[in-house]
Amino acid sequence: MEHALLRHQTLDDFRRGRLTKKDICDASSELLRVASALGDPLDQNCPICTDHPLVVVSFAFGKGLPKGGRGISSPQELARLKDSTMEMDLYLVEVCTECSWNHLIRKLIY
């Protein structure tokens, strides 16, 4: 599935009143915690609250990692995981720590 198209559709549905802020601003407390601690700023503001910058967080899931995934803290940590023999899925998620908007940007499989 193309994540950019889904993002566009979700935002369009919100702007047309088909979805409420409560429907789409639903980041978990763990995602918000990781976004606050490890998020890399994006050069754009939140499409929902419009006043606060978005951050991107990376989560790795795979055998040998915590059940809820592992927030990636640096490019070096990601490189170490990629160099291991472990199979993993990496999720890149944009997050607004102010209103809890979140959306999957990309999923990579290693």
MODELLER restraints for C-alpha pairs under 7 A, 6 or more apart:
rsr = mdl.restraints
at = mdl.atoms
rsr.add(forms.Gaussian(group=physical.xy_distance, feature=features.Distance(at['CA:3:A'], at['CA:104:A']), mean=6.63, stdev=0.5))
rsr.add(forms.Gaussian(group=physical.xy_distance, feature=features.Distance(at['CA:3:A'], at['CA:105:A']), mean=5.88, stdev=0.5))
rsr.add(forms.Gaussian(group=physical.xy_distance, feature=features.Distance(at['CA:3:A'], at['CA:106:A']), mean=6.72, stdev=0.5))
rsr.add(forms.Gaussian(group=physical.xy_distance, feature=features.Distance(at['CA:4:A'], at['CA:105:A']), mean=6.99, stdev=0.5))
rsr.add(forms.Gaussian(group=physical.xy_distance, feature=features.Distance(at['CA:7:A'], at['CA:103:A']), mean=6.98, stdev=0.5))
rsr.add(forms.Gaussian(group=physical.xy_distance, feature=features.Distance(at['CA:13:A'], at['CA:19:A']), mean=5.65, stdev=0.5))
rsr.add(forms.Gaussian(group=physical.xy_distance, feature=features.Distance(at['CA:14:A'], at['CA:20:A']), mean=6.03, stdev=0.5))
rsr.add(forms.Gaussian(group=physical.xy_distance, feature=features.Distance(at['CA:24:A'], at['CA:101:A']), mean=6.23, stdev=0.5))
rsr.add(forms.Gaussian(group=physical.xy_distance, feature=features.Distance(at['CA:25:A'], at['CA:99:A']), mean=6.21, stdev=0.5))
rsr.add(forms.Gaussian(group=physical.xy_distance, feature=features.Distance(at['CA:25:A'], at['CA:100:A']), mean=4.63, stdev=0.5))
rsr.add(forms.Gaussian(group=physical.xy_distance, feature=features.Distance(at['CA:25:A'], at['CA:101:A']), mean=4.05, stdev=0.5))
rsr.add(forms.Gaussian(group=physical.xy_distance, feature=features.Distance(at['CA:25:A'], at['CA:102:A']), mean=6.62, stdev=0.5))
rsr.add(forms.Gaussian(group=physical.xy_distance, feature=features.Distance(at['CA:26:A'], at['CA:100:A']), mean=5.65, stdev=0.5))
rsr.add(forms.Gaussian(group=physical.xy_distance, feature=features.Distance(at['CA:26:A'], at['CA:101:A']), mean=6.31, stdev=0.5))
rsr.add(forms.Gaussian(group=physical.xy_distance, feature=features.Distance(at['CA:27:A'], at['CA:100:A']), mean=4.94, stdev=0.5))
rsr.add(forms.Gaussian(group=physical.xy_distance, feature=features.Distance(at['CA:27:A'], at['CA:101:A']), mean=6.28, stdev=0.5))
rsr.add(forms.Gaussian(group=physical.xy_distance, feature=features.Distance(at['CA:27:A'], at['CA:102:A']), mean=5.89, stdev=0.5))
rsr.add(forms.Gaussian(group=physical.xy_distance, feature=features.Distance(at['CA:32:A'], at['CA:97:A']), mean=5.85, stdev=0.5))
rsr.add(forms.Gaussian(group=physical.xy_distance, feature=features.Distance(at['CA:34:A'], at['CA:71:A']), mean=6.52, stdev=0.5))
rsr.add(forms.Gaussian(group=physical.xy_distance, feature=features.Distance(at['CA:35:A'], at['CA:55:A']), mean=6.70, stdev=0.5))
rsr.add(forms.Gaussian(group=physical.xy_distance, feature=features.Distance(at['CA:35:A'], at['CA:57:A']), mean=5.86, stdev=0.5))
rsr.add(forms.Gaussian(group=physical.xy_distance, feature=features.Distance(at['CA:35:A'], at['CA:95:A']), mean=6.71, stdev=0.5))
rsr.add(forms.Gaussian(group=physical.xy_distance, feature=features.Distance(at['CA:35:A'], at['CA:97:A']), mean=6.87, stdev=0.5))
rsr.add(forms.Gaussian(group=physical.xy_distance, feature=features.Distance(at['CA:36:A'], at['CA:97:A']), mean=6.68, stdev=0.5))
rsr.add(forms.Gaussian(group=physical.xy_distance, feature=features.Distance(at['CA:38:A'], at['CA:57:A']), mean=6.70, stdev=0.5))
rsr.add(forms.Gaussian(group=physical.xy_distance, feature=features.Distance(at['CA:38:A'], at['CA:73:A']), mean=5.64, stdev=0.5))
rsr.add(forms.Gaussian(group=physical.xy_distance, feature=features.Distance(at['CA:39:A'], at['CA:55:A']), mean=5.11, stdev=0.5))
rsr.add(forms.Gaussian(group=physical.xy_distance, feature=features.Distance(at['CA:39:A'], at['CA:56:A']), mean=5.25, stdev=0.5))
rsr.add(forms.Gaussian(group=physical.xy_distance, feature=features.Distance(at['CA:39:A'], at['CA:57:A']), mean=4.88, stdev=0.5))
rsr.add(forms.Gaussian(group=physical.xy_distance, feature=features.Distance(at['CA:40:A'], at['CA:55:A']), mean=5.11, stdev=0.5))
rsr.add(forms.Gaussian(group=physical.xy_distance, feature=features.Distance(at['CA:40:A'], at['CA:56:A']), mean=5.24, stdev=0.5))
rsr.add(forms.Gaussian(group=physical.xy_distance, feature=features.Distance(at['CA:40:A'], at['CA:57:A']), mean=6.59, stdev=0.5))
rsr.add(forms.Gaussian(group=physical.xy_distance, feature=features.Distance(at['CA:41:A'], at['CA:53:A']), mean=6.98, stdev=0.5))
rsr.add(forms.Gaussian(group=physical.xy_distance, feature=features.Distance(at['CA:41:A'], at['CA:54:A']), mean=6.10, stdev=0.5))
rsr.add(forms.Gaussian(group=physical.xy_distance, feature=features.Distance(at['CA:41:A'], at['CA:55:A']), mean=4.26, stdev=0.5))
rsr.add(forms.Gaussian(group=physical.xy_distance, feature=features.Distance(at['CA:41:A'], at['CA:56:A']), mean=6.44, stdev=0.5))
rsr.add(forms.Gaussian(group=physical.xy_distance, feature=features.Distance(at['CA:42:A'], at['CA:53:A']), mean=6.84, stdev=0.5))
rsr.add(forms.Gaussian(group=physical.xy_distance, feature=features.Distance(at['CA:42:A'], at['CA:54:A']), mean=5.50, stdev=0.5))
rsr.add(forms.Gaussian(group=physical.xy_distance, feature=features.Distance(at['CA:42:A'], at['CA:55:A']), mean=5.26, stdev=0.5))
rsr.add(forms.Gaussian(group=physical.xy_distance, feature=features.Distance(at['CA:42:A'], at['CA:56:A']), mean=6.68, stdev=0.5))
rsr.add(forms.Gaussian(group=physical.xy_distance, feature=features.Distance(at['CA:44:A'], at['CA:53:A']), mean=5.81, stdev=0.5))
rsr.add(forms.Gaussian(group=physical.xy_distance, feature=features.Distance(at['CA:44:A'], at['CA:54:A']), mean=6.17, stdev=0.5))
rsr.add(forms.Gaussian(group=physical.xy_distance, feature=features.Distance(at['CA:45:A'], at['CA:51:A']), mean=6.19, stdev=0.5))
rsr.add(forms.Gaussian(group=physical.xy_distance, feature=features.Distance(at['CA:45:A'], at['CA:52:A']), mean=5.29, stdev=0.5))
rsr.add(forms.Gaussian(group=physical.xy_distance, feature=features.Distance(at['CA:45:A'], at['CA:53:A']), mean=4.05, stdev=0.5))
rsr.add(forms.Gaussian(group=physical.xy_distance, feature=features.Distance(at['CA:45:A'], at['CA:54:A']), mean=5.44, stdev=0.5))
rsr.add(forms.Gaussian(group=physical.xy_distance, feature=features.Distance(at['CA:46:A'], at['CA:52:A']), mean=5.74, stdev=0.5))
rsr.add(forms.Gaussian(group=physical.xy_distance, feature=features.Distance(at['CA:46:A'], at['CA:53:A']), mean=5.71, stdev=0.5))
rsr.add(forms.Gaussian(group=physical.xy_distance, feature=features.Distance(at['CA:46:A'], at['CA:54:A']), mean=5.42, stdev=0.5))
rsr.add(forms.Gaussian(group=physical.xy_distance, feature=features.Distance(at['CA:46:A'], at['CA:96:A']), mean=6.04, stdev=0.5))
rsr.add(forms.Gaussian(group=physical.xy_distance, feature=features.Distance(at['CA:49:A'], at['CA:99:A']), mean=6.59, stdev=0.5))
rsr.add(forms.Gaussian(group=physical.xy_distance, feature=features.Distance(at['CA:52:A'], at['CA:98:A']), mean=6.80, stdev=0.5))
rsr.add(forms.Gaussian(group=physical.xy_distance, feature=features.Distance(at['CA:53:A'], at['CA:96:A']), mean=6.74, stdev=0.5))
rsr.add(forms.Gaussian(group=physical.xy_distance, feature=features.Distance(at['CA:54:A'], at['CA:94:A']), mean=6.31, stdev=0.5))
rsr.add(forms.Gaussian(group=physical.xy_distance, feature=features.Distance(at['CA:54:A'], at['CA:95:A']), mean=5.54, stdev=0.5))
rsr.add(forms.Gaussian(group=physical.xy_distance, feature=features.Distance(at['CA:54:A'], at['CA:96:A']), mean=4.93, stdev=0.5))
rsr.add(forms.Gaussian(group=physical.xy_distance, feature=features.Distance(at['CA:55:A'], at['CA:94:A']), mean=5.61, stdev=0.5))
rsr.add(forms.Gaussian(group=physical.xy_distance, feature=features.Distance(at['CA:55:A'], at['CA:95:A']), mean=5.38, stdev=0.5))
rsr.add(forms.Gaussian(group=physical.xy_distance, feature=features.Distance(at['CA:55:A'], at['CA:96:A']), mean=6.52, stdev=0.5))
rsr.add(forms.Gaussian(group=physical.xy_distance, feature=features.Distance(at['CA:56:A'], at['CA:92:A']), mean=6.52, stdev=0.5))
rsr.add(forms.Gaussian(group=physical.xy_distance, feature=features.Distance(at['CA:56:A'], at['CA:93:A']), mean=5.43, stdev=0.5))
rsr.add(forms.Gaussian(group=physical.xy_distance, feature=features.Distance(at['CA:56:A'], at['CA:94:A']), mean=4.40, stdev=0.5))
rsr.add(forms.Gaussian(group=physical.xy_distance, feature=features.Distance(at['CA:56:A'], at['CA:95:A']), mean=6.13, stdev=0.5))
rsr.add(forms.Gaussian(group=physical.xy_distance, feature=features.Distance(at['CA:57:A'], at['CA:92:A']), mean=5.72, stdev=0.5))
rsr.add(forms.Gaussian(group=physical.xy_distance, feature=features.Distance(at['CA:57:A'], at['CA:93:A']), mean=5.38, stdev=0.5))
rsr.add(forms.Gaussian(group=physical.xy_distance, feature=features.Distance(at['CA:57:A'], at['CA:94:A']), mean=6.52, stdev=0.5))
rsr.add(forms.Gaussian(group=physical.xy_distance, feature=features.Distance(at['CA:58:A'], at['CA:71:A']), mean=5.82, stdev=0.5))
rsr.add(forms.Gaussian(group=physical.xy_distance, feature=features.Distance(at['CA:58:A'], at['CA:72:A']), mean=5.43, stdev=0.5))
rsr.add(forms.Gaussian(group=physical.xy_distance, feature=features.Distance(at['CA:58:A'], at['CA:90:A']), mean=6.64, stdev=0.5))
rsr.add(forms.Gaussian(group=physical.xy_distance, feature=features.Distance(at['CA:58:A'], at['CA:91:A']), mean=5.59, stdev=0.5))
rsr.add(forms.Gaussian(group=physical.xy_distance, feature=features.Distance(at['CA:58:A'], at['CA:92:A']), mean=4.66, stdev=0.5))
rsr.add(forms.Gaussian(group=physical.xy_distance, feature=features.Distance(at['CA:58:A'], at['CA:93:A']), mean=6.50, stdev=0.5))
rsr.add(forms.Gaussian(group=physical.xy_distance, feature=features.Distance(at['CA:59:A'], at['CA:69:A']), mean=5.98, stdev=0.5))
rsr.add(forms.Gaussian(group=physical.xy_distance, feature=features.Distance(at['CA:59:A'], at['CA:70:A']), mean=5.32, stdev=0.5))
rsr.add(forms.Gaussian(group=physical.xy_distance, feature=features.Distance(at['CA:59:A'], at['CA:71:A']), mean=4.55, stdev=0.5))
rsr.add(forms.Gaussian(group=physical.xy_distance, feature=features.Distance(at['CA:59:A'], at['CA:72:A']), mean=5.87, stdev=0.5))
rsr.add(forms.Gaussian(group=physical.xy_distance, feature=features.Distance(at['CA:59:A'], at['CA:90:A']), mean=5.62, stdev=0.5))
rsr.add(forms.Gaussian(group=physical.xy_distance, feature=features.Distance(at['CA:59:A'], at['CA:91:A']), mean=5.17, stdev=0.5))
rsr.add(forms.Gaussian(group=physical.xy_distance, feature=features.Distance(at['CA:59:A'], at['CA:92:A']), mean=6.64, stdev=0.5))
rsr.add(forms.Gaussian(group=physical.xy_distance, feature=features.Distance(at['CA:60:A'], at['CA:69:A']), mean=5.44, stdev=0.5))
rsr.add(forms.Gaussian(group=physical.xy_distance, feature=features.Distance(at['CA:60:A'], at['CA:70:A']), mean=5.19, stdev=0.5))
rsr.add(forms.Gaussian(group=physical.xy_distance, feature=features.Distance(at['CA:60:A'], at['CA:71:A']), mean=6.55, stdev=0.5))
rsr.add(forms.Gaussian(group=physical.xy_distance, feature=features.Distance(at['CA:60:A'], at['CA:72:A']), mean=6.99, stdev=0.5))
rsr.add(forms.Gaussian(group=physical.xy_distance, feature=features.Distance(at['CA:60:A'], at['CA:88:A']), mean=6.40, stdev=0.5))
rsr.add(forms.Gaussian(group=physical.xy_distance, feature=features.Distance(at['CA:60:A'], at['CA:89:A']), mean=5.67, stdev=0.5))
rsr.add(forms.Gaussian(group=physical.xy_distance, feature=features.Distance(at['CA:60:A'], at['CA:90:A']), mean=4.51, stdev=0.5))
rsr.add(forms.Gaussian(group=physical.xy_distance, feature=features.Distance(at['CA:60:A'], at['CA:91:A']), mean=6.43, stdev=0.5))
rsr.add(forms.Gaussian(group=physical.xy_distance, feature=features.Distance(at['CA:61:A'], at['CA:69:A']), mean=4.66, stdev=0.5))
rsr.add(forms.Gaussian(group=physical.xy_distance, feature=features.Distance(at['CA:61:A'], at['CA:70:A']), mean=6.61, stdev=0.5))
rsr.add(forms.Gaussian(group=physical.xy_distance, feature=features.Distance(at['CA:61:A'], at['CA:88:A']), mean=5.46, stdev=0.5))
rsr.add(forms.Gaussian(group=physical.xy_distance, feature=features.Distance(at['CA:61:A'], at['CA:89:A']), mean=5.23, stdev=0.5))
rsr.add(forms.Gaussian(group=physical.xy_distance, feature=features.Distance(at['CA:61:A'], at['CA:90:A']), mean=6.47, stdev=0.5))
rsr.add(forms.Gaussian(group=physical.xy_distance, feature=features.Distance(at['CA:62:A'], at['CA:87:A']), mean=6.11, stdev=0.5))
rsr.add(forms.Gaussian(group=physical.xy_distance, feature=features.Distance(at['CA:62:A'], at['CA:88:A']), mean=4.36, stdev=0.5))
rsr.add(forms.Gaussian(group=physical.xy_distance, feature=features.Distance(at['CA:62:A'], at['CA:89:A']), mean=6.36, stdev=0.5))
rsr.add(forms.Gaussian(group=physical.xy_distance, feature=features.Distance(at['CA:63:A'], at['CA:86:A']), mean=6.93, stdev=0.5))
rsr.add(forms.Gaussian(group=physical.xy_distance, feature=features.Distance(at['CA:72:A'], at['CA:78:A']), mean=6.36, stdev=0.5))
rsr.add(forms.Gaussian(group=physical.xy_distance, feature=features.Distance(at['CA:82:A'], at['CA:110:A']), mean=6.78, stdev=0.5))
rsr.add(forms.Gaussian(group=physical.xy_distance, feature=features.Distance(at['CA:87:A'], at['CA:110:A']), mean=5.61, stdev=0.5))
rsr.add(forms.Gaussian(group=physical.xy_distance, feature=features.Distance(at['CA:88:A'], at['CA:109:A']), mean=6.06, stdev=0.5))
rsr.add(forms.Gaussian(group=physical.xy_distance, feature=features.Distance(at['CA:88:A'], at['CA:110:A']), mean=5.32, stdev=0.5))
rsr.add(forms.Gaussian(group=physical.xy_distance, feature=features.Distance(at['CA:89:A'], at['CA:107:A']), mean=6.85, stdev=0.5))
rsr.add(forms.Gaussian(group=physical.xy_distance, feature=features.Distance(at['CA:89:A'], at['CA:108:A']), mean=5.71, stdev=0.5))
rsr.add(forms.Gaussian(group=physical.xy_distance, feature=features.Distance(at['CA:89:A'], at['CA:109:A']), mean=4.54, stdev=0.5))
rsr.add(forms.Gaussian(group=physical.xy_distance, feature=features.Distance(at['CA:89:A'], at['CA:110:A']), mean=6.16, stdev=0.5))
rsr.add(forms.Gaussian(group=physical.xy_distance, feature=features.Distance(at['CA:90:A'], at['CA:107:A']), mean=5.65, stdev=0.5))
rsr.add(forms.Gaussian(group=physical.xy_distance, feature=features.Distance(at['CA:90:A'], at['CA:108:A']), mean=5.02, stdev=0.5))
rsr.add(forms.Gaussian(group=physical.xy_distance, feature=features.Distance(at['CA:90:A'], at['CA:109:A']), mean=6.24, stdev=0.5))
rsr.add(forms.Gaussian(group=physical.xy_distance, feature=features.Distance(at['CA:91:A'], at['CA:106:A']), mean=5.95, stdev=0.5))
rsr.add(forms.Gaussian(group=physical.xy_distance, feature=features.Distance(at['CA:91:A'], at['CA:107:A']), mean=4.61, stdev=0.5))
rsr.add(forms.Gaussian(group=physical.xy_distance, feature=features.Distance(at['CA:91:A'], at['CA:108:A']), mean=6.48, stdev=0.5))
rsr.add(forms.Gaussian(group=physical.xy_distance, feature=features.Distance(at['CA:92:A'], at['CA:104:A']), mean=6.06, stdev=0.5))
rsr.add(forms.Gaussian(group=physical.xy_distance, feature=features.Distance(at['CA:92:A'], at['CA:105:A']), mean=5.45, stdev=0.5))
rsr.add(forms.Gaussian(group=physical.xy_distance, feature=features.Distance(at['CA:92:A'], at['CA:106:A']), mean=5.24, stdev=0.5))
rsr.add(forms.Gaussian(group=physical.xy_distance, feature=features.Distance(at['CA:92:A'], at['CA:107:A']), mean=6.39, stdev=0.5))
rsr.add(forms.Gaussian(group=physical.xy_distance, feature=features.Distance(at['CA:93:A'], at['CA:102:A']), mean=6.59, stdev=0.5))
rsr.add(forms.Gaussian(group=physical.xy_distance, feature=features.Distance(at['CA:93:A'], at['CA:103:A']), mean=5.53, stdev=0.5))
rsr.add(forms.Gaussian(group=physical.xy_distance, feature=features.Distance(at['CA:93:A'], at['CA:104:A']), mean=4.43, stdev=0.5))
rsr.add(forms.Gaussian(group=physical.xy_distance, feature=features.Distance(at['CA:93:A'], at['CA:105:A']), mean=5.32, stdev=0.5))
rsr.add(forms.Gaussian(group=physical.xy_distance, feature=features.Distance(at['CA:94:A'], at['CA:102:A']), mean=5.39, stdev=0.5))
rsr.add(forms.Gaussian(group=physical.xy_distance, feature=features.Distance(at['CA:94:A'], at['CA:103:A']), mean=5.39, stdev=0.5))
rsr.add(forms.Gaussian(group=physical.xy_distance, feature=features.Distance(at['CA:94:A'], at['CA:104:A']), mean=6.46, stdev=0.5))
rsr.add(forms.Gaussian(group=physical.xy_distance, feature=features.Distance(at['CA:94:A'], at['CA:105:A']), mean=6.54, stdev=0.5))
rsr.add(forms.Gaussian(group=physical.xy_distance, feature=features.Distance(at['CA:95:A'], at['CA:101:A']), mean=5.64, stdev=0.5))
rsr.add(forms.Gaussian(group=physical.xy_distance, feature=features.Distance(at['CA:95:A'], at['CA:102:A']), mean=4.37, stdev=0.5))
rsr.add(forms.Gaussian(group=physical.xy_distance, feature=features.Distance(at['CA:95:A'], at['CA:103:A']), mean=6.81, stdev=0.5))
rsr.add(forms.Gaussian(group=physical.xy_distance, feature=features.Distance(at['CA:96:A'], at['CA:102:A']), mean=6.48, stdev=0.5))
